[in-house]
Amino acid sequence: GEEEAMAELEQVQPEMEIIEQLVMMVVQMIQQGASEEEVIGLLKEQGLDDEDIGTVLQLVAEMSETEEMVEDQIGSELAQLS
C-alpha cells in the first residue's frame, strides 16, 4: 500500500543523493581530463554495479548536453547583440 511506497521512496532517496554526488565528482574528473575508463574504475571502486554506473554516466551526459545548450544559447544571444 501507500506505506510501502513511502518506505521504498525513503530507501531510494539516499541512493539518489549518492548518485548526484557521484555525478558531480565525475563531471569534475572529466573537466580535469580523466578518461571514461578512469571514471568507470572510480565508480566501481565506490561499489557501483554496471547499471548504477550507466545511470551516473547517463546523468553526466545529460548535464553536459544541457550546459552546452545553455552556452550555445548565450553565445547566439551575444552574437545578436553585437
N, C-alpha and C positions, 0 to 999 in steps of 0.2 A: 504493500500500500504506500501511502504518502510518506510514512515514517521511514520506510525502506529507501525510498527515492532520496529523501533528505540525507540519510546516512551515506548513501552512495556518493552524493554530491560532496559531502564533507570529506570523504576519502579521496575524491578526485581533486579537490581544492588545493591541498598542499602539493600534489603532484604537478598541477598547472603552474604553481608558483615556482617550483623547482625547474620546470621546463622553461619558464620565462627567464629565470636567472641563467640557465644554460644557453638559451638563445642569445642573451646579451653577451655572454662570455665568448660564444662562437663568433658573433659579429666583430667583437674586439680582436679576436685571433685573426680573422680574415683581413681586417683592416691592417693588422701588423704583418700580413703576408704569409700566414700559415696555409699549408696545403689542405685539401679535403681529407687526405689520409691522416694528417696530424689531428685535424678536428675530430674525425671519427675515432681515432685512437684515444683521444682525451675523453670523449663521450663514453667509450667502452670502459675506460678506467673508472668513470663515475658510476658504473654499474648499469648503464642503459642497455637494453636489448635492441636488436635491429629496428624493430617497429618504433621504439621511442626515438632512436637516432634519426630515423626517417622523418618523424614528426618535427624534431628540432630543426633539421636541415630544411624541411618544407617551410617552416615559420621564418627561418633566416632568409630563404629565397624570397618569400612574400614581402618581408620587411625591406630587403634591398631593392626589390622592384618598386615598392611604394616610395622609397626615398628617391630613386631615380626619377620617377614620375613627378614628384614634387620639385626636384631640381630642374627637370626639363621645363616644367610649368613656369617656375621663377625665371629661368633663362629666357623663355619666349616672351614673358611679360616685360622683362628688362629690354629685350630687343625692340618691342613695340614702343617703349618709352623713348628710345634714342632716335 
